[in-house]
Structures are given as structure tokens and as C-alpha cells.
Amino acid sequence: MALVAQGLTNQEIAARLHLSEFTVKNHIHCIMKHMAADSRHEAVDRLRASGRSLRLTTPHLIITSNHSRPPSFRTRFG
């Protein structure tokens, strides 16, 4: 959410974090739902007010590595 707070678009965040735009949208949507926010900016404001971290990475984001490819990102739902 720090990148959202900086005003970056989903496409810019995806490029910076080497994720698909869909993944970024999904994570932001989940955070907005969790924070009961109607917009991404409201979610940032609520996170700031609660004292929570603005990091985009959530507990569901796991970095995995594969020896034949650079590290990849996948989401874990469980």
C-alpha cells in the first residue's frame, strides 16, 4: 500500500514488483475489503490511522525460488 500511497497505478506497481496487474488489483481489493474502504485512498487513510504498515506485501504473498528461473511470486490462499 506504500506504492498506492505514493500515487502509483496498478500497472506501475505491477511492473515495479514484477507481478501481474491482476495480482496487484486482487491484493488491493482484498485490503480494501478488510479495511471496509470504498477506495484505495480510503484504505491507505484507514491503514495510516490504525498504525498498520503500508507495505503492499500481505501475509498471503510468498516469494518462492526456482533454480531454473529467477524468483517468482505466487499467492497462497488457505
N, C-alpha and C positions, 0 to 999 in steps of 0.2 A: 504494500500500500504506500510505501515511501515514494515509489515511482509515480503512482497515481497522484499523490500529494504534490509532486513536482510538476504535474500537468502533462505527463506523457500519455499518449494514446495507447490503446491496447496493442496496436500494431508496433509501436515503438518499444513498448515493454517486452513484447514477444521477441523482437529482434535482439534487444539487449540481453535477455535471459536465455536466448536460444530455445524458446518454446513456441508452440503453435499459438496463433491468435485465439483459437478456440479454447485452449487451456487457460490462457490469461483471462478471457471472458468468464470462463467457468469458475475460476478461483475468486475473481472479484464478485461474481454473482453470489457465491456461497458466503463470502464475508459479509456482503450487503444483507443477505437473508439472516445471518447470525446476529448482525448488529441491528436488525429491524430498520434498515435505512432504505429510503426510496431512491437514492442516487449514490454514485461513487463518492461524490464530495461530502455528502452527509455521513457516509461510512467513515471517511477519514476524520471528520469532525468528532464523531462519536468515539472512534478509537483514541484520538488525542485526549478527549475529555475523560475517558476511562483509564488513561495512563498505560494502555496496552501498546505494544510495539507496532510500528507502521511497516514492518518488513512484509514484503509480498509473500514470501515463503510461509506456508502454513504447515502444521504438523503432518498434513497429508502429502506434502511434497517430499519425495525421496530422491536423492541423487544416487544413481547406480552406475557402475562402470562395466565396460565390456572390453576385453583386451584387444579385440579387433577393431573397435571403434572408439571415438572419444566418448567421455561421459555423456550419458543420456538422462533425460528426466522422465519420470513416469509418476502417475498419481496412484495412490493406494486408497481404495475405498473399503472400509471394513469395520 
